[in-house]
């Protein structure tokens, strides 16, 4: 899979189904262009609860963390369509994941930690290092170095542009991920102790 994302025009981009190997998925969206700088699970869950409450307000548009169901496009074979017509102009972080407790054939393994009930794209070193530069520009390294998500800008004119920093970080990822692996090992050990 050389291209994992494709801009299809105003208000529409596509995500490659092979990121997970599923016909259905969910799109995780955050309007916060910066990610949390730490891994404080309690704080993250509190922030999500506040955003969830906003969804029930009249005239709701994408403005907080959301999970939107995706199905394989009937028009674009092997792609998920993402319609951004109700997204306000701005920069968005997002990713796709399986529905809860479904293991994606090409995704991360389900784990007993926060967000571990989803299977996320498994961006291997080989995949990242061999991506064309125009694709790397869509990837964004989370500030807590938990891994890469995707990031786009939607302009006032409704143009969709890459807004990631992958060109800066991808070459360093094989070293940076050692910190991430240590963090997840610690979280898994904590989860096992709680059981």
JOLINWO-V883368 format. One record per residue. N is the residue number from 1. RES is the residue in three letters. PHI is phi as a letter, one per 30 degrees, with the letter a starting at -180 (NA if undefined). PSI is psi as a letter, one per 20 degrees, with the letter a starting at -180 (NA if undefined). BURIAL is 1 if it has 16 or more other ideal C-beta (glycine too) atoms within 10 Angstrom, else 0. Layout:
n->N res->RES phi->PHI psi->PSI burial->BURIAL
n->N res->RES phi->PHI psi->PSI burial->BURIAL
This chain:
n->1 res->UNK phi->NA psi->o burial->0
n->2 res->UNK phi->d psi->g burial->0
n->3 res->UNK phi->c psi->p burial->0
n->4 res->UNK phi->c psi->i burial->1
n->5 res->UNK phi->b psi->q burial->1
n->6 res->UNK phi->b psi->p burial->0
n->7 res->UNK phi->d psi->p burial->0
n->8 res->UNK phi->c psi->j burial->1
n->9 res->UNK phi->k psi->a burial->0
n->10 res->UNK phi->d psi->p burial->0
n->11 res->UNK phi->i psi->j burial->0
n->12 res->UNK phi->b psi->p burial->1
n->13 res->UNK phi->b psi->r burial->1
n->14 res->UNK phi->c psi->q burial->1
n->15 res->UNK phi->c psi->p burial->1
n->16 res->UNK phi->d psi->p burial->1
n->17 res->UNK phi->d psi->h burial->1
n->18 res->UNK phi->d psi->i burial->0
n->19 res->UNK phi->e psi->h burial->1
n->20 res->UNK phi->c psi->h burial->1
n->21 res->UNK phi->i psi->k burial->0
n->22 res->UNK phi->c psi->q burial->1
n->23 res->UNK phi->d psi->i burial->0
n->24 res->UNK phi->b psi->q burial->0
n->25 res->UNK phi->a psi->a burial->1
n->26 res->UNK phi->b psi->q burial->1
n->27 res->UNK phi->c psi->o burial->1
n->28 res->UNK phi->c psi->p burial->1
n->29 res->UNK phi->b psi->p burial->1
n->30 res->UNK phi->b psi->p burial->1
n->31 res->UNK phi->d psi->i burial->1
n->32 res->UNK phi->d psi->o burial->0
n->33 res->UNK phi->d psi->h burial->0
n->34 res->UNK phi->c psi->q burial->0
n->35 res->UNK phi->c psi->r burial->1
n->36 res->UNK phi->e psi->q burial->1
n->37 res->UNK phi->d psi->i burial->0
n->38 res->UNK phi->b psi->a burial->0
n->39 res->UNK phi->c psi->k burial->1
n->40 res->UNK phi->d psi->n burial->0
n->41 res->UNK phi->e psi->g burial->0
n->42 res->UNK phi->d psi->g burial->0
n->43 res->UNK phi->d psi->g burial->0
n->44 res->UNK phi->d psi->g burial->1
n->45 res->UNK phi->d psi->h burial->0
n->46 res->UNK phi->d psi->g burial->0
n->47 res->UNK phi->d psi->g burial->1
n->48 res->UNK phi->d psi->h burial->0
n->49 res->UNK phi->d psi->h burial->0
n->50 res->UNK phi->d psi->g burial->0
n->51 res->UNK phi->d psi->h burial->0
n->52 res->UNK phi->d psi->h burial->0
n->53 res->UNK phi->d psi->h burial->0
n->54 res->UNK phi->d psi->h burial->0
n->55 res->UNK phi->d psi->h burial->0
n->56 res->UNK phi->d psi->j burial->0
n->57 res->UNK phi->d psi->q burial->0
n->58 res->UNK phi->e psi->q burial->0
n->59 res->UNK phi->i psi->k burial->0
n->60 res->UNK phi->e psi->p burial->0
n->61 res->UNK phi->b psi->r burial->0
n->62 res->UNK phi->e psi->o burial->1
n->63 res->UNK phi->b psi->i burial->1
n->64 res->UNK phi->b psi->a burial->1
n->65 res->UNK phi->d psi->p burial->1
n->66 res->UNK phi->b psi->q burial->1
n->67 res->UNK phi->c psi->o burial->0
n->68 res->UNK phi->c psi->p burial->0
n->69 res->UNK phi->d psi->q burial->0
n->70 res->UNK phi->b psi->q burial->1
n->71 res->UNK phi->b psi->q burial->0
n->72 res->UNK phi->e psi->p burial->0
n->73 res->UNK phi->d psi->p burial->1
n->74 res->UNK phi->d psi->h burial->0
n->75 res->UNK phi->d psi->h burial->0
n->76 res->UNK phi->c psi->n burial->0
n->77 res->UNK phi->e psi->p burial->0
n->78 res->UNK phi->i psi->j burial->0
n->79 res->UNK phi->b psi->q burial->1
n->80 res->UNK phi->c psi->p burial->1
n->81 res->UNK phi->c psi->p burial->1
n->82 res->UNK phi->b psi->o burial->1
n->83 res->UNK phi->d psi->p burial->0
n->84 res->UNK phi->c psi->j burial->1
n->85 res->UNK phi->d psi->h burial->0
n->86 res->UNK phi->c psi->j burial->0
n->87 res->UNK phi->c psi->p burial->1
n->88 res->UNK phi->d psi->q burial->0
n->89 res->UNK phi->d psi->q burial->0
n->90 res->UNK phi->l psi->a burial->1
n->91 res->UNK phi->c psi->p burial->1
n->92 res->UNK phi->b psi->p burial->1
n->93 res->UNK phi->c psi->q burial->1
n->94 res->UNK phi->a psi->r burial->1
n->95 res->UNK phi->a psi->r burial->1
n->96 res->UNK phi->c psi->q burial->1
n->97 res->UNK phi->a psi->r burial->1
n->98 res->UNK phi->d psi->r burial->1
n->99 res->UNK phi->d psi->r burial->1
n->100 res->UNK phi->e psi->p burial->0
n->101 res->UNK phi->i psi->k burial->0
n->102 res->UNK phi->c psi->p burial->1
n->103 res->UNK phi->d psi->p burial->0
n->104 res->UNK phi->d psi->p burial->1
n->105 res->UNK phi->e psi->h burial->0
n->106 res->UNK phi->c psi->j burial->0
n->107 res->UNK phi->c psi->a burial->1
n->108 res->UNK phi->d psi->q burial->1
n->109 res->UNK phi->d psi->q burial->0
n->110 res->UNK phi->d psi->q burial->1
n->111 res->UNK phi->b psi->q burial->0
n->112 res->UNK phi->d psi->l burial->0
n->113 res->UNK phi->b psi->r burial->0
n->114 res->UNK phi->e psi->p burial->0
n->115 res->UNK phi->i psi->j burial->0
n->116 res->UNK phi->d psi->i burial->1
n->117 res->UNK phi->d psi->i burial->0
n->118 res->UNK phi->c psi->q burial->1
n->119 res->UNK phi->c psi->o burial->1
n->120 res->UNK phi->c psi->r burial->1
n->121 res->UNK phi->e psi->p burial->1
n->122 res->UNK phi->c psi->n burial->0
n->123 res->UNK phi->d psi->n burial->1
n->124 res->UNK phi->d psi->r burial->0
n->125 res->UNK phi->e psi->g burial->0
n->126 res->UNK phi->d psi->g burial->0
n->127 res->UNK phi->e psi->g burial->0
n->128 res->UNK phi->d psi->g burial->1
n->129 res->UNK phi->d psi->h burial->0
n->130 res->UNK phi->c psi->j burial->0
n->131 res->UNK phi->d psi->q burial->1
n->132 res->UNK phi->d psi->q burial->0
n->133 res->UNK phi->e psi->h burial->0
n->134 res->UNK phi->d psi->h burial->0
n->135 res->UNK phi->d psi->h burial->1
n->136 res->UNK phi->e psi->h burial->1
n->137 res->UNK phi->d psi->i burial->1
n->138 res->UNK phi->d psi->i burial->1
n->139 res->UNK phi->d psi->q burial->1
n->140 res->UNK phi->b psi->p burial->1
n->141 res->UNK phi->d psi->o burial->1
n->142 res->UNK phi->e psi->q burial->1
n->143 res->UNK phi->d psi->h burial->0
n->144 res->UNK phi->d psi->j burial->1
n->145 res->UNK phi->h psi->k burial->1
n->146 res->UNK phi->d psi->i burial->1
n->147 res->UNK phi->k psi->a burial->1
n->148 res->UNK phi->c psi->p burial->1
n->149 res->UNK phi->c psi->a burial->1
n->150 res->UNK phi->c psi->q burial->1
n->151 res->UNK phi->b psi->p burial->1
n->152 res->UNK phi->b psi->r burial->1
n->153 res->UNK phi->c psi->p burial->0
n->154 res->UNK phi->c psi->o burial->1
n->155 res->UNK phi->d psi->r burial->0
n->156 res->UNK phi->e psi->h burial->0
n->157 res->UNK phi->d psi->j burial->0
n->158 res->UNK phi->i psi->j burial->0
n->159 res->UNK phi->d psi->q burial->0
n->160 res->UNK phi->c psi->p burial->1
n->161 res->UNK phi->b psi->q burial->0
n->162 res->UNK phi->d psi->q burial->1
n->163 res->UNK phi->b psi->k burial->1
n->164 res->UNK phi->c psi->a burial->1
n->165 res->UNK phi->b psi->k burial->0
n->166 res->UNK phi->e psi->h burial->1
n->167 res->UNK phi->d psi->h burial->0
n->168 res->UNK phi->d psi->h burial->0
n->169 res->UNK phi->c psi->h burial->1
n->170 res->UNK phi->e psi->g burial->1
n->171 res->UNK phi->d psi->h burial->0
n->172 res->UNK phi->c psi->i burial->0
n->173 res->UNK phi->e psi->g burial->1
n->174 res->UNK phi->e psi->h burial->0
n->175 res->UNK phi->d psi->g burial->0
n->176 res->UNK phi->d psi->h burial->0
n->177 res->UNK phi->d psi->i burial->1
n->178 res->UNK phi->d psi->h burial->0
n->179 res->UNK phi->d psi->g burial->0
n->180 res->UNK phi->d psi->g burial->1
n->181 res->UNK phi->d psi->h burial->0
n->182 res->UNK phi->d psi->g burial->0
n->183 res->UNK phi->d psi->g burial->0
n->184 res->UNK phi->d psi->h burial->1
n->185 res->UNK phi->d psi->g burial->0
n->186 res->UNK phi->d psi->g burial->0
n->187 res->UNK phi->d psi->h burial->1
n->188 res->UNK phi->d psi->h burial->0
n->189 res->UNK phi->d psi->g burial->0
n->190 res->UNK phi->d psi->g burial->0
n->191 res->UNK phi->d psi->h burial->0
n->192 res->UNK phi->d psi->h burial->0
n->193 res->UNK phi->d psi->h burial->0
n->194 res->UNK phi->d psi->h burial->0
n->195 res->UNK phi->e psi->NA burial->0
